[in-house]
Amino acid sequence: QVQLVESGGGLVQPEGSLRLSCAASGFTFVYYSLGWFRQAPGKEREHVVVASWSGGGTYYRDSVKGRLTISRDNDKKTVYLQMNSLKPEDTAVYYCAAHRFLTTDPIYEYWGQGTQVTVSS
């Protein structure tokens, strides 16, 4: 069956770094666009970054540009989110997602279970 399993979340101080990983199985990973979304308490789920499977485009949320970077390893069927210069407002549950089409809307076909990222001193 389809699985997306995130790891790498945790507690980090402001200006610190984390690297999230998401291991995929059960679908043709190479042909799916991938995204990272996040949801803070009391807020709607929002896109952080989405990337086309074909290299057709990568779209970052304005507030994370220059600090967060998405990458993928098709051989390992894994997508990563490198998070630098973290801010308290980045605190949220982070989800990886996969979809056949590229969109920033949280309507992706497959979702991971989420990993908590807390930025606090």
C-alpha positions in Angstrom: 0.0 0.0 0.0 1.0 3.6 -0.3 3.1 5.0 2.5 4.8 8.4 3.1 6.8 8.3 6.3 8.3 11.6 7.6 11.1 11.9 10.1 13.5 14.5 11.4 11.3 16.8 13.3 12.0 18.1 16.8 12.7 21.0 19.0 15.2 23.6 17.7 16.2 27.0 18.8 15.6 30.1 16.7 18.1 30.4 13.8 18.7 26.7 14.1 18.4 24.0 11.4 16.6 20.7 10.8 16.4 18.3 7.9 13.1 16.5 7.3 13.0 13.3 5.3 10.0 11.5 3.8 10.4 8.0 2.5 7.8 6.9 -0.1 6.6 3.5 -1.1 3.7 1.9 -3.0 3.4 4.2 -6.0 5.6 5.3 -8.9 7.5 8.0 -7.1 9.4 9.4 -10.0 6.2 10.5 -11.8 4.7 12.3 -8.8 5.0 16.0 -7.9 6.0 16.3 -4.2 5.2 18.9 -1.6 5.8 19.9 2.0 2.9 21.4 3.8 2.4 22.5 7.4 -0.3 23.1 9.9 -0.1 25.1 13.1 -2.7 24.8 15.9 -5.9 26.6 15.0 -4.7 27.3 11.4 -5.4 25.8 8.0 -2.9 23.6 6.3 -0.6 25.7 4.1 1.9 24.9 1.4 5.6 25.3 2.3 7.1 24.2 -1.0 5.9 22.1 -4.0 8.1 20.7 -6.8 7.2 19.2 -10.1 8.3 15.6 -10.9 9.5 16.7 -14.3 11.5 19.7 -13.2 8.8 22.0 -14.4 8.8 24.2 -11.4 9.4 24.6 -7.7 7.2 27.0 -5.7 8.1 28.2 -2.2 5.9 30.0 0.2 7.2 33.6 0.4 8.0 33.4 4.1 10.4 30.5 3.7 12.2 31.5 0.5 16.0 31.5 1.1 15.7 29.4 4.3 14.0 26.1 3.3 15.0 23.9 0.4 13.3 20.9 -1.1 15.2 18.1 -2.8 14.4 14.5 -3.9 16.3 11.3 -4.4 14.4 9.2 -6.9 16.7 6.2 -6.3 15.9 6.2 -2.6 12.3 7.3 -3.2 12.8 10.1 -0.6 12.1 13.8 -0.5 13.9 16.1 1.9 13.3 19.5 3.4 16.4 21.3 4.6 15.3 24.0 7.1 17.8 26.7 8.0 17.4 30.0 10.0 14.3 28.7 11.6 11.9 31.1 13.2 9.2 30.6 15.9 6.5 31.1 13.3 7.8 28.0 11.5 6.4 25.9 14.4 3.9 23.4 13.0 3.3 19.8 12.0 5.0 19.3 8.7 3.5 16.9 6.1 5.0 15.5 2.9 2.6 14.8 0.1 2.6 13.4 -3.4 0.3 14.2 -6.3 0.2 13.5 -10.0 -0.2 17.2 -10.7 1.6 20.3 -9.3 -0.5 22.6 -7.2 0.0 24.6 -4.0 -3.5 23.6 -2.8 -3.5 20.9 -0.1 -5.5 18.5 -2.3 -2.7 16.0 -2.7 -3.4 12.3 -3.3 -1.0 10.9 -0.8 0.0 12.2 2.6 2.4 11.3 5.4 1.4 11.2 9.0 3.2 14.5 9.9 6.2 15.4 12.0 6.3 18.1 14.6 8.7 21.0 14.3 8.9 23.4 17.3 11.1 26.4 17.1 11.6 27.9 20.6 14.3 29.1 22.9 
